[in-house]
Amino acid sequence: MSLQGRTILVTGGGRGLGRAFAQACAAAGAERIVVADIRADWGEATVGALREAGAKAVFLPVDLGDPTSIEVFAAKVAAECGAIDGLVNNGAIATGIGGKGFEEIDIETWDRVMAVNVRGTWLMIKAMAPLLRRSTLGGRIVNLASDTALWGAPRLLHYVGSKGAVIAMTRSLARELGPDGIAVNAIAPGLVMVEATEYVPEERKQHYVSGRAMKREQHPDDVTGAVVFLLGQGAGFVTGQLLPVNGGFVFN
């Protein structure tokens, strides 16, 4: 579970699960954490907390919905780090988009979700692949999917569709990047109690709690261990896999 000597990049690292991933990587001994987020105030706050805890960290802004922004970001990461050992594709649109049936979703929102959650994930991997190939410890990519794509959550089709695409891309990318020694996996968290899910109706939250094998709320610390494992030395021969991390709400 040690990340000693590794440089890890976390997108959407400004708050919620992203911040928890960054902090967990630092606690596991990562040499450097690169925090990426569209919100500079969130990103700088995460980096401040990491530095206070003794970690080496830097914030670099990026808009996953803007291909040019990703290109500029990649150049900055290359200049700052030279190489990276792990990429956590956590950044996504999730807040405030649920509750509409498939006939009610407007095209603009659909396209924005797909641009960030699907295209942004692809473009970030494309931009970081050269830096991951330079890793002397073995490159790792962990994509954030969602168990909504496993149980078919209703009234959330654009998000569910985007996370289903992330699962499929993970498997294809594992084959393309395998010859480079880069492992590509995905995790599928359940409904995690973070800022991005505060808007979720209480009925849906209770649906998760009552439907889990472990009948309680899910918190960021329930998810971070799986990500740290997949970024580390012990997961070097694990690739193309999807790991549900949801207390047994769905089984893969």
C-alpha contacts under 8 A as a table, 3 or more apart, distances in Angstrom:
res1	aa1	res2	aa2	distance
1	M	28	A	6.85
1	M	228	V	6.37
1	M	229	F	5.33
1	M	232	G	5.87
1	M	233	Q	7.42
1	M	234	G	7.10
2	S	28	A	5.16
2	S	29	G	6.17
2	S	30	A	7.75
2	S	228	V	7.99
2	S	232	G	6.32
2	S	233	Q	7.59
3	L	6	R	5.56
3	L	25	C	6.85
3	L	28	A	5.40
3	L	29	G	5.13
3	L	30	A	4.71
3	L	31	E	7.66
3	L	228	V	7.60
3	L	231	L	7.36
3	L	232	G	5.62
3	L	233	Q	7.67
4	Q	28	A	7.07
4	Q	29	G	4.66
4	Q	30	A	4.98
4	Q	31	E	6.17
5	G	29	G	7.25
5	G	30	A	5.69
5	G	31	E	4.71
5	G	32	R	7.90
6	R	29	G	8.00
6	R	30	A	4.97
6	R	31	E	5.22
6	R	32	R	6.71
6	R	84	I	7.31
6	R	85	D	5.56
6	R	86	G	7.36
6	R	137	L	7.49
7	T	30	A	6.16
7	T	31	E	5.67
7	T	32	R	4.68
7	T	33	I	5.89
7	T	34	V	7.53
7	T	81	C	7.92
7	T	83	A	7.74
7	T	84	I	5.07
7	T	85	D	5.25
7	T	86	G	6.44
8	I	25	C	7.51
8	I	30	A	7.03
8	I	32	R	6.37
8	I	33	I	5.05
8	I	34	V	6.16
8	I	84	I	6.24
8	I	85	D	5.93
8	I	86	G	4.59
8	I	87	L	5.89
8	I	88	V	7.58
9	L	33	I	5.91
9	L	34	V	4.56
9	L	35	V	6.09
9	L	36	A	7.31
9	L	84	I	7.32
9	L	86	G	6.14
9	L	87	L	4.84
9	L	88	V	6.13
10	V	13	G	5.45
10	V	18	G	6.54
10	V	21	F	7.33
10	V	22	A	6.44
10	V	33	I	7.53
10	V	34	V	6.28
10	V	35	V	5.31
10	V	36	A	6.06
10	V	87	L	6.08
10	V	88	V	4.76
10	V	89	N	6.43
10	V	90	N	6.66
11	T	18	G	6.83
11	T	35	V	6.30
11	T	36	A	4.60
11	T	37	D	5.94
11	T	87	L	7.97
11	T	88	V	6.34
11	T	89	N	5.52
11	T	90	N	5.24
11	T	91	G	4.90
12	G	15	R	7.19
12	G	18	G	5.35
12	G	19	R	7.81
12	G	35	V	7.53
12	G	36	A	5.81
12	G	37	D	4.70
12	G	38	I	7.42
12	G	89	N	7.80
12	G	90	N	5.50
12	G	91	G	3.88
12	G	92	A	7.10
13	G	16	G	7.69
13	G	17	L	7.47
13	G	18	G	3.87
13	G	19	R	4.69
13	G	20	A	7.95
13	G	21	F	7.55
13	G	22	A	6.64
13	G	35	V	5.26
13	G	36	A	5.70
13	G	37	D	5.89
13	G	42	W	8.00
13	G	43	G	6.37
13	G	46	T	7.20
13	G	90	N	7.45
13	G	91	G	7.38
14	G	18	G	6.29
14	G	19	R	5.55
14	G	35	V	7.13
14	G	36	A	7.26
14	G	37	D	5.80
14	G	39	R	7.12
14	G	40	A	8.00
14	G	41	D	7.88
14	G	42	W	4.34
14	G	43	G	4.12
14	G	44	E	7.44
14	G	45	A	7.09
14	G	46	T	5.65
15	R	18	G	5.70
15	R	19	R	4.75
15	R	20	A	7.60
15	R	42	W	6.30
15	R	43	G	7.60
15	R	46	T	7.17
15	R	195	E	7.64
16	G	19	R	5.52
16	G	20	A	6.37
16	G	194	V	5.12
16	G	195	E	6.01
16	G	196	A	7.11
16	G	220	P	7.36
17	L	20	A	4.91
17	L	21	F	6.06
17	L	90	N	7.75
17	L	194	V	7.05
17	L	220	P	5.63
18	G	21	F	5.12
18	G	22	A	6.31
18	G	90	N	6.11
18	G	91	G	7.51
19	R	22	A	5.09
19	R	23	Q	6.16
19	R	46	T	6.20
20	A	23	Q	5.12
20	A	24	A	6.01
20	A	220	P	6.20
20	A	221	D	7.21
20	A	224	T	6.82
21	F	24	A	5.07
21	F	25	C	6.10
21	F	224	T	5.64
21	F	227	V	7.38
21	F	228	V	7.85
22	A	25	C	5.20
22	A	26	A	6.29
22	A	33	I	6.67
22	A	35	V	7.31
22	A	50	L	7.97
23	Q	26	A	5.10
23	Q	27	A	6.15
23	Q	50	L	6.51
24	A	27	A	4.98
24	A	28	A	6.16
24	A	224	T	6.35
24	A	225	G	7.74
24	A	228	V	7.10
25	C	28	A	5.02
25	C	29	G	6.61
25	C	30	A	5.67
25	C	33	I	7.61
25	C	228	V	6.28
26	A	29	G	5.26
26	A	30	A	5.05
26	A	31	E	7.53
26	A	32	R	7.58
26	A	33	I	7.01
26	A	50	L	7.34
26	A	55	A	6.00
27	A	30	A	7.35
28	A	228	V	7.52
30	A	33	I	6.95
31	E	55	A	7.58
31	E	56	K	6.67
32	R	55	A	7.06
32	R	56	K	4.98
32	R	57	A	5.54
33	I	55	A	7.76
33	I	56	K	6.40
33	I	57	A	4.63
33	I	58	V	6.52
34	V	57	A	5.80
34	V	58	V	5.13
34	V	59	F	5.94
34	V	60	L	7.18
35	V	43	G	6.33
35	V	46	T	7.64
35	V	47	V	7.01
35	V	57	A	7.29
35	V	58	V	6.14
35	V	59	F	4.74
35	V	60	L	6.29
36	A	43	G	6.64
36	A	59	F	5.95
36	A	60	L	5.18
36	A	61	P	5.45
36	A	62	V	6.11
37	D	40	A	6.71
37	D	42	W	7.47
37	D	43	G	5.77
37	D	59	F	7.92
37	D	60	L	7.12
37	D	61	P	5.24
37	D	62	V	5.57
37	D	63	D	7.14
37	D	91	G	7.43
38	I	43	G	8.00
38	I	61	P	5.51
38	I	62	V	5.09
38	I	63	D	5.10
38	I	64	L	7.75
39	R	42	W	5.47
39	R	43	G	6.23
39	R	61	P	7.10
40	A	43	G	5.03
40	A	44	E	5.89
40	A	59	F	7.92
40	A	61	P	6.30
41	D	44	E	5.32
41	D	45	A	6.13
42	W	45	A	5.13
42	W	46	T	6.37
43	G	46	T	5.22
43	G	47	V	6.31
43	G	59	F	5.87
43	G	60	L	7.78
43	G	61	P	7.72
44	E	47	V	5.04
44	E	48	G	5.98
44	E	59	F	6.04
45	A	48	G	5.02
45	A	49	A	6.29
46	T	49	A	5.18
46	T	50	L	6.23
47	V	50	L	4.98
47	V	51	R	6.08
47	V	57	A	5.73
47	V	58	V	6.13
47	V	59	F	6.30
48	G	51	R	5.20
48	G	52	E	6.15
49	A	52	E	5.12
49	A	53	A	6.37
50	L	53	A	5.15
50	L	54	G	6.53
50	L	55	A	5.31
50	L	56	K	7.27
50	L	57	A	6.56
51	R	54	G	4.95
51	R	55	A	4.87
51	R	56	K	6.06
51	R	57	A	6.42
52	E	55	A	7.31
60	L	73	F	6.96
60	L	76	K	7.73
60	L	77	V	7.91
61	P	73	F	7.02
62	V	69	S	5.74
62	V	70	I	6.09
62	V	73	F	6.06
63	D	66	D	5.48
63	D	69	S	5.75
63	D	70	I	6.72
64	L	67	P	7.07
64	L	69	S	7.30
64	L	70	I	6.44
64	L	91	G	7.52
64	L	92	A	7.99
64	L	115	A	7.76
64	L	116	V	5.27
64	L	117	N	7.98
64	L	120	G	4.74
64	L	121	T	7.58
64	L	124	M	7.69
65	G	112	R	7.36
65	G	115	A	5.38
65	G	116	V	4.54
65	G	119	R	7.62
65	G	120	G	5.82
66	D	69	S	5.26
66	D	70	I	6.54
66	D	120	G	7.79
67	P	70	I	5.15
67	P	71	E	6.38
67	P	120	G	7.61
67	P	123	L	7.15
68	T	71	E	5.06
68	T	72	V	6.27
69	S	72	V	5.17
69	S	73	F	6.04
70	I	73	F	4.94
70	I	74	A	6.07
70	I	123	L	7.25
70	I	124	M	6.63
70	I	127	A	7.33
71	E	74	A	5.14
71	E	75	A	6.44
71	E	127	A	6.79
72	V	75	A	5.27
72	V	76	K	6.46
73	F	76	K	5.13
73	F	77	V	6.27
74	A	77	V	5.07
74	A	78	A	6.14
74	A	127	A	5.90
74	A	128	M	6.68
75	A	78	A	5.11
75	A	79	A	6.22
76	K	79	A	5.08
76	K	80	E	6.00
77	V	80	E	5.00
77	V	81	C	5.72
77	V	82	G	7.17
78	A	81	C	5.38
78	A	82	G	4.60
78	A	83	A	6.52
78	A	131	L	6.99
79	A	82	G	5.87
81	C	84	I	6.76
82	G	131	L	6.77
83	A	131	L	4.41
83	A	132	L	6.20
83	A	133	R	7.86
83	A	134	R	5.50
83	A	135	S	5.93
84	I	87	L	7.66
84	I	128	M	7.96
84	I	131	L	5.47
84	I	132	L	5.26
84	I	134	R	7.32
84	I	135	S	6.01
84	I	139	G	7.46
85	D	131	L	7.90
85	D	132	L	5.64
85	D	135	S	5.28
85	D	136	T	7.86
85	D	137	L	6.72
85	D	138	G	6.46
85	D	139	G	4.73
85	D	140	R	6.21
86	G	132	L	7.07
86	G	139	G	5.70
86	G	140	R	4.59
86	G	141	I	5.72
86	G	142	V	7.85
86	G	231	L	6.06
87	L	128	M	7.88
87	L	140	R	6.33
87	L	141	I	4.79
87	L	142	V	6.27
88	V	141	I	5.99
88	V	142	V	4.86
88	V	143	N	6.01
88	V	144	L	7.55
89	N	121	T	6.42
89	N	124	M	7.89
89	N	141	I	7.50
89	N	142	V	6.18
89	N	143	N	4.76
89	N	144	L	5.94
90	N	143	N	6.61
90	N	144	L	5.31
91	G	116	V	7.97
91	G	117	N	7.36
92	A	113	V	7.74
92	A	116	V	5.97
92	A	117	N	4.93
93	I	113	V	5.90
93	I	116	V	6.68
93	I	117	N	6.47
93	I	159	Y	7.92
94	A	97	I	6.45
94	A	159	Y	7.04
94	A	196	A	6.50
94	A	197	T	7.77
95	T	98	G	7.75
95	T	196	A	4.99
95	T	197	T	6.45
95	T	199	Y	7.19
96	G	199	Y	6.32
96	G	200	V	7.96
97	I	100	K	7.67
97	I	156	L	7.35
98	G	155	R	6.20
98	G	156	L	5.00
98	G	200	V	7.63
99	G	155	R	5.05
99	G	156	L	6.38
100	K	103	E	7.82
100	K	104	E	5.63
100	K	105	I	6.13
100	K	155	R	4.84
100	K	156	L	6.46
101	G	104	E	5.28
101	G	105	I	6.67
101	G	154	P	7.28
101	G	155	R	4.38
101	G	156	L	6.96
101	G	157	L	7.49
102	F	105	I	5.63
102	F	155	R	6.45
102	F	156	L	7.43
102	F	157	L	5.99
105	I	109	T	6.98
105	I	110	W	6.82
105	I	158	H	7.88
106	D	109	T	5.58
106	D	110	W	6.35
107	I	110	W	4.97
107	I	111	D	6.04
108	E	111	D	5.25
108	E	112	R	6.17
109	T	112	R	5.06
109	T	113	V	6.17
110	W	113	V	5.32
110	W	114	M	6.29
110	W	158	H	5.64
111	D	114	M	5.13
111	D	115	A	5.91
112	R	115	A	5.00
112	R	116	V	6.26
113	V	116	V	5.45
113	V	117	N	5.74
113	V	118	V	7.71
113	V	158	H	6.68
113	V	159	Y	6.73
113	V	162	S	7.20
114	M	117	N	5.29
114	M	118	V	5.11
114	M	119	R	6.41
114	M	158	H	7.43
114	M	162	S	5.90
115	A	118	V	5.90
115	A	119	R	4.90
115	A	120	G	6.00
116	V	119	R	5.85
116	V	120	G	4.56
116	V	121	T	7.09
117	N	120	G	5.71
117	N	121	T	5.99
117	N	162	S	5.97
117	N	163	K	7.37
117	N	166	V	7.87
118	V	121	T	5.26
118	V	122	W	6.35
118	V	162	S	5.77
118	V	163	K	7.63
118	V	165	A	6.63
118	V	166	V	6.35
119	R	122	W	5.09
119	R	123	L	6.04
120	G	123	L	5.11
120	G	124	M	5.98
121	T	124	M	5.24
121	T	125	I	6.29
121	T	143	N	7.97
121	T	166	V	7.72
122	W	125	I	5.26
122	W	126	K	6.12
123	L	126	K	4.87
123	L	127	A	6.00
124	M	127	A	5.05
124	M	128	M	6.04
125	I	128	M	5.11
125	I	129	A	5.74
126	K	129	A	5.40
126	K	130	P	7.95
127	A	130	P	7.03
128	M	131	L	5.30
128	M	132	L	6.15
129	A	132	L	4.99
129	A	133	R	6.10
130	P	133	R	5.19
130	P	134	R	6.68
131	L	134	R	5.24
131	L	135	S	6.97
132	L	135	S	5.32
132	L	138	G	7.77
132	L	139	G	5.05
132	L	140	R	7.51
132	L	182	I	7.30
133	R	138	G	7.91
133	R	139	G	6.57
133	R	180	D	6.39
133	R	181	G	7.78
133	R	182	I	7.29
135	S	138	G	5.57
135	S	139	G	5.79
137	L	233	Q	7.73
138	G	181	G	6.07
138	G	182	I	6.10
138	G	183	A	7.91
138	G	233	Q	7.86
138	G	236	G	7.09
139	G	181	G	6.64
139	G	182	I	4.46
139	G	183	A	6.37
140	R	182	I	5.48
140	R	183	A	4.90
140	R	184	V	6.07
140	R	230	L	7.28
140	R	231	L	5.47
140	R	232	G	7.84
140	R	236	G	7.88
141	I	182	I	7.37
141	I	183	A	6.16
141	I	184	V	4.69
141	I	185	N	6.28
141	I	231	L	7.19
142	V	184	V	6.05
142	V	185	N	5.07
142	V	186	A	5.25
142	V	187	I	7.22
142	V	227	V	6.90
142	V	230	L	6.96
142	V	231	L	7.26
143	N	166	V	7.14
143	N	170	T	7.17
143	N	184	V	7.68
143	N	185	N	6.26
143	N	186	A	4.47
143	N	187	I	6.52
144	L	163	K	7.91
144	L	166	V	7.64
144	L	186	A	5.74
144	L	187	I	5.49
144	L	188	A	6.39
144	L	189	P	7.80
145	A	149	A	7.83
145	A	163	K	4.93
145	A	164	G	7.23
145	A	166	V	6.01
145	A	167	I	6.28
145	A	186	A	6.19
145	A	187	I	5.72
145	A	188	A	4.74
145	A	189	P	7.17
146	S	149	A	5.94
146	S	150	L	7.56
146	S	160	V	7.66
146	S	163	K	5.96
146	S	187	I	7.16
146	S	188	A	4.02
146	S	189	P	5.22
146	S	190	G	6.41
146	S	244	P	7.87
147	D	150	L	4.94
147	D	151	W	6.47
147	D	188	A	4.88
147	D	189	P	5.78
147	D	190	G	5.44
147	D	244	P	6.57
147	D	246	N	7.51
147	D	250	V	7.22
148	T	151	W	5.49
148	T	152	G	5.52
148	T	153	A	4.98
148	T	160	V	5.75
148	T	163	K	7.87
148	T	190	G	7.37
149	A	152	G	5.33
149	A	153	A	6.94
149	A	160	V	5.02
149	A	161	G	6.98
149	A	163	K	6.09
149	A	164	G	5.29
150	L	164	G	7.99
150	L	250	V	7.19
150	L	252	N	7.89
151	W	250	V	6.86
152	G	160	V	7.17
153	A	156	L	6.44
153	A	157	L	7.61
153	A	160	V	6.97
154	P	157	L	6.67
156	L	159	Y	5.67
156	L	160	V	6.04
157	L	160	V	5.00
157	L	161	G	5.76
158	H	161	G	5.15
158	H	162	S	6.15
159	Y	162	S	5.07
159	Y	163	K	6.28
160	V	163	K	5.26
160	V	164	G	6.14
161	G	164	G	5.05
161	G	165	A	6.27
162	S	165	A	5.10
162	S	166	V	6.42
163	K	166	V	4.87
163	K	167	I	6.38
164	G	167	I	5.18
164	G	168	A	6.43
165	A	168	A	5.09
165	A	169	M	6.02
166	V	169	M	5.06
166	V	170	T	6.05
166	V	186	A	7.98
167	I	170	T	5.18
167	I	171	R	6.75
167	I	186	A	6.64
167	I	242	L	7.07
168	A	171	R	5.45
168	A	172	S	6.56
169	M	172	S	5.12
169	M	173	L	5.87
170	T	173	L	5.20
170	T	174	A	6.05
170	T	184	V	6.14
170	T	185	N	6.01
170	T	186	A	6.49
170	T	240	G	5.91
170	T	241	Q	7.67
171	R	174	A	5.20
171	R	175	R	6.82
171	R	184	V	7.60
171	R	185	N	7.60
171	R	239	T	7.97
171	R	240	G	4.45
171	R	241	Q	6.97
172	S	175	R	5.47
172	S	176	E	6.52
172	S	240	G	7.52
173	L	176	E	4.90
173	L	177	L	5.84
173	L	178	G	7.96
173	L	184	V	6.72
173	L	240	G	7.62
174	A	177	L	5.37
174	A	178	G	5.53
174	A	182	I	7.60
174	A	183	A	6.25
174	A	184	V	4.96
174	A	185	N	7.39
174	A	239	T	5.90
174	A	240	G	4.93
175	R	178	G	5.19
175	R	179	P	7.61
175	R	240	G	7.48
176	E	179	P	6.97
177	L	180	D	5.35
177	L	181	G	6.78
177	L	182	I	5.48
177	L	183	A	7.19
177	L	184	V	7.68
178	G	181	G	5.11
178	G	182	I	5.40
178	G	183	A	6.33
178	G	239	T	7.92
179	P	182	I	7.45
183	A	235	A	7.93
183	A	236	G	6.40
183	A	237	F	7.16
183	A	238	V	6.54
183	A	239	T	4.86
183	A	240	G	7.42
184	V	238	V	8.00
184	V	239	T	5.10
184	V	240	G	5.62
184	V	241	Q	7.64
185	N	230	L	7.43
185	N	238	V	7.62
185	N	239	T	5.41
185	N	240	G	5.10
185	N	241	Q	5.02
185	N	242	L	6.13
186	A	240	G	7.64
186	A	241	Q	6.26
186	A	242	L	4.81
186	A	243	L	6.34
187	I	226	A	7.78
187	I	227	V	7.67
187	I	242	L	5.45
187	I	243	L	4.60
187	I	244	P	5.61
187	I	245	V	6.63
188	A	242	L	6.96
188	A	243	L	5.98
188	A	244	P	4.37
188	A	245	V	5.72
188	A	246	N	7.42
189	P	192	V	7.19
189	P	223	V	6.91
189	P	244	P	5.90
189	P	245	V	4.67
189	P	246	N	5.22
190	G	208	Y	7.73
190	G	218	Q	7.25
190	G	244	P	7.80
190	G	245	V	6.57
190	G	246	N	4.49
190	G	247	G	7.84
190	G	249	F	7.43
191	L	197	T	7.40
191	L	205	K	7.21
191	L	208	Y	7.03
191	L	218	Q	6.56
191	L	246	N	7.58
192	V	197	T	7.04
192	V	217	E	7.33
192	V	218	Q	4.89
192	V	219	H	5.22
192	V	220	P	6.48
193	M	197	T	6.27
193	M	198	E	7.25
193	M	217	E	7.13
193	M	218	Q	6.10
193	M	219	H	5.27
193	M	220	P	7.21
194	V	197	T	5.62
194	V	198	E	6.63
194	V	219	H	7.38
194	V	220	P	7.44
195	E	198	E	5.36
196	A	199	Y	7.28
197	T	200	V	5.41
200	V	204	R	6.75
200	V	205	K	7.00
201	P	204	R	5.53
201	P	205	K	6.60
202	E	205	K	4.98
202	E	206	Q	6.13
203	E	206	Q	5.23
203	E	207	H	6.15
204	R	207	H	4.90
204	R	208	Y	6.53
205	K	208	Y	5.35
205	K	209	V	6.51
206	Q	209	V	4.94
206	Q	210	S	5.98
207	H	210	S	5.44
207	H	211	G	5.97
208	Y	211	G	5.16
208	Y	212	R	6.14
208	Y	217	E	7.85
208	Y	249	F	6.79
209	V	212	R	5.57
209	V	214	M	7.81
209	V	215	K	5.05
209	V	216	R	5.16
209	V	217	E	5.84
210	S	215	K	5.77
210	S	216	R	7.75
211	G	215	K	7.16
211	G	249	F	5.62
212	R	215	K	5.18
212	R	216	R	7.58
212	R	246	N	7.52
212	R	247	G	5.71
212	R	248	G	5.02
212	R	249	F	4.09
212	R	250	V	7.66
213	A	247	G	6.01
213	A	248	G	4.73
213	A	249	F	6.28
214	M	247	G	5.18
214	M	248	G	6.45
215	K	247	G	7.66
218	Q	222	D	6.42
218	Q	246	N	7.15
218	Q	247	G	7.55
219	H	222	D	5.48
219	H	223	V	7.35
220	P	223	V	5.41
220	P	224	T	6.44
221	D	224	T	5.37
221	D	225	G	7.25
222	D	225	G	6.99
222	D	245	V	7.67
223	V	226	A	5.92
223	V	227	V	6.97
223	V	245	V	6.31
224	T	227	V	5.24
224	T	228	V	6.21
225	G	228	V	5.16
225	G	229	F	6.17
226	A	229	F	5.18
226	A	230	L	6.28
226	A	245	V	7.72
227	V	230	L	5.14
227	V	231	L	6.22
228	V	231	L	5.15
228	V	232	G	6.28
229	F	232	G	5.25
229	F	233	Q	7.92
229	F	234	G	6.88
229	F	235	A	6.45
230	L	234	G	7.56
230	L	235	A	5.19
230	L	236	G	7.90
230	L	238	V	7.82
231	L	235	A	6.89
232	G	235	A	5.85
232	G	236	G	7.22
233	Q	236	G	5.55
234	G	237	F	7.80
235	A	238	V	5.11
236	G	239	T	7.77
238	V	241	Q	7.09
242	L	252	N	7.89
243	L	252	N	7.42
244	P	250	V	7.44
244	P	251	F	7.03
244	P	252	N	6.63
245	V	248	G	7.61
246	N	249	F	5.73
246	N	250	V	7.27
248	G	251	F	6.20
